[in-house]
């Protein structure tokens, strides 16, 4: 999922497969990857690592929850102000993030293993980063689109709410 998201111009951890030996004993094939934290976000999105809010599966890992709370409040309105959403969410990148996870049938998502980062400067937008998606492409019939998975305060809820907006649906269809 990370490699696909990076190929789509998203922001996901890079990794490389290695044969791991510890004190000469072969431990197997491993995939060490970058951890999508504030330092990761600063490297790829700019700024300093201490300027970032980082949310991991709804839990604050760095920074504060002010912008995230405002964002969720915006999404949870009966009538979504899509222009305001576009001002706080990198919408094309979010669409790519959703497409790649849905297509891959990532069974460990969206109710867990999602990470979002936001730089605390004017005009900055929330970005979602693929994370811990080794349980992908396991079952061609797995449905990651059913509604009960999408009310968790994370990317699923955002997707479901934004799906009511015609402009978002058209962007999604175009990027698909």
Secondary structure, 3 states (H helix, E strand, C coil): CHHHHHHCCCCCCCEEEEEEEECCEEEEEEEEECCCCHHHHHHHHCCCHHHEEEEECCEEEECCCHHHHHHHHHHCCCCCCHHHHHHHECHHHHHHHHHHHHHHCCCCCCCCCCEEEEECCCCCCEEEECCCCCCCCCCCCCCCCCHHHHCCCCHHHHHHHHCCCHHHHHHHHHHC
